[in-house]
Amino acid sequence: MCTRLVYLGPNDTVITARSMDWKLDLGTNLWAFPRGMEREGCAGPNSITWTSLYGSVVASAYDMCTTDGVNDAGLSANLLWLVESEYPAYDGSTPGLSIAAWAQYVLDRCASVAEAVELLAAEPFTVVTAAVPGEDRLATLHMSLSDARGDSAIIEYIGGRQTIHHSREYQVMTNSPIFDKQLAVNEYWKQINGTVMLPGTNRAADRFARASFYVDAVPKTDDPRAALAATFSVIRNVSVPLGISTPDEPNISSTRWRTVVDHKRGLYFFESAMTPNTFWVDVSSIDLSEGSTVRKLELGPDESTVYSGDSTDQFKPAEPFTFAGL
């Protein structure tokens, strides 16, 4: 479920794209969160608290989790499923952070991947997971970060320990297996001419190989329209057709929506599988100043409400959602 990739073009052209693959309606909406918001980690009495240093535009899941987004410094964060995730045991003795607020914490506090890596490496909190709404399983997620400089990081919890992969070269992330093994599988496919043969299934490892080949193979340009079109073409190529399910691969689901971040221009694009149009939010023009109002863009059931073009002015004032937690 889900693919994330980063297009690196000349003259600081950096574009991050992700697909959201899920078997049910995620109830996704877009939110604009201003600087200066007081937050808490929703992990019980010893939850970490913080104030947002940066404003952000994010996509929610069930209006209780930030699953994707970009802040006004150009840092983007994406949560993807990783069934192998195993988080530390939490007894409340250390500051806790609900996994639902994990991406938001980074967007609120950091301007770059390097800054986020330094902050997370110090382990200022313990990630606390919770049940997926309406399901009898815990959320098992890993996070990708990318910024306006083209830097990337992948953060996973394996065997109860945080693992951080930090390199500009880490342009692609999918799901299982863990990132180290994804890289090893991709080394095999690098030896084969991708114009002759590429793995074509909807499995995560195959999507990783295709995304890695195509994001490198498409023309690199600083023409914003062409670069954006190239990035959209790659993320669409690794999307899973609507309605497809794989009985022996329960973690594979249809692509519900896609987002694309143009870091250089400060634009956040959204494309639902259920609507005919792509639209975008101009992060640089929406009011994210301290003291400004939280705003929401309602996407409707199955993200089926139709928007087109620049939809920044379609956001409406709203009360911020509460992160799922303990």
C-alpha positions, 0 to 999 in steps of 0.5 A: 500500500502506497508509494512515495518518490522524489523527482530531482531536476536542475536549478533546485527543482524538487517534486515529491509524489505519493500514492495512498493505497487503502481498502476503505474510504479514509475520510481524507480532508485537507487542513491548513494549520497555522504557526503557533499552535499548541500541541500535545502528543495524545499518549496519556498523562506524559504526552510530549507538548510543543508549539508549531514553529511552521504552518502546514497544509496536510491530508488527514486520515479519518480526521484523526491522523496527519498522513501526508503534508508539507509545511511553509518551509518546504519540508514534506512528510508522508506516512506509509504502511509497513507491517514489519514495524514494531514500536517500543513498549510504552509505560508512560515514563518517557514523553509519548507521541501518538503515531497519529501525530508523528508526521505533524510533529515533524512538520510543526518543528522542522524546516529541513530533512537534516534538522528533522533527522537531528531532532528525531535521532535524539529521541525526544519521545516514544512513538505510541501506536493505536488501533486502525479505526474500525479494524482489529489491528494496530497502525504499523507505519514508517515515514518518509521526509523530503525537502526543498533541497532534495534531501530525503530520509526514511524513518522506521521502527524495527524490533522496537528501535528507531532506524533512520536512513538519511540520503538524497539518494533515497528517492523512493519508498514503498511498503514491505519489506523493510527499507534495507531489503527494498534497497537490496532488491532494487540493486538486482533490478538496476542490473537489468535494462528497465526499458527491456524488462521491469516487474509489473505487479502491484506488490510493494517491491515491484512498485519500488523497482518501477518507481526507482527506474522511472523517476531516474529515467524521465527527463530532468528539467526546470520547466515547472509544467514539464517536471510536474507532468513527469512526476505525475506520470511516474506516480500514476504508473505505480498506482494500483487500479481502483477495485483491485484486490489480491487475496493472498496479499491483504496489504495491497489495496487500490490507490484512493488518492495521490499528492504531489508537492512542488517544493520550489513553487510551494504548491500542494497538488491533490488527485482523487481516484474518484474525481476527474480533476487535479487541484492544488493549494498554494502553500505560500499564499494561504494564511498560515501566520501565527494567530490565523484560523485553522482551515479545512477543505472538505473532500467528501465521501471517497474524496469525491468532491470535485475541485479544479485548479487553484483551490486555496480560497476554498478552505473554510474555517474549522476546529482542528481535529484531535489526534487519535491516541490513548 
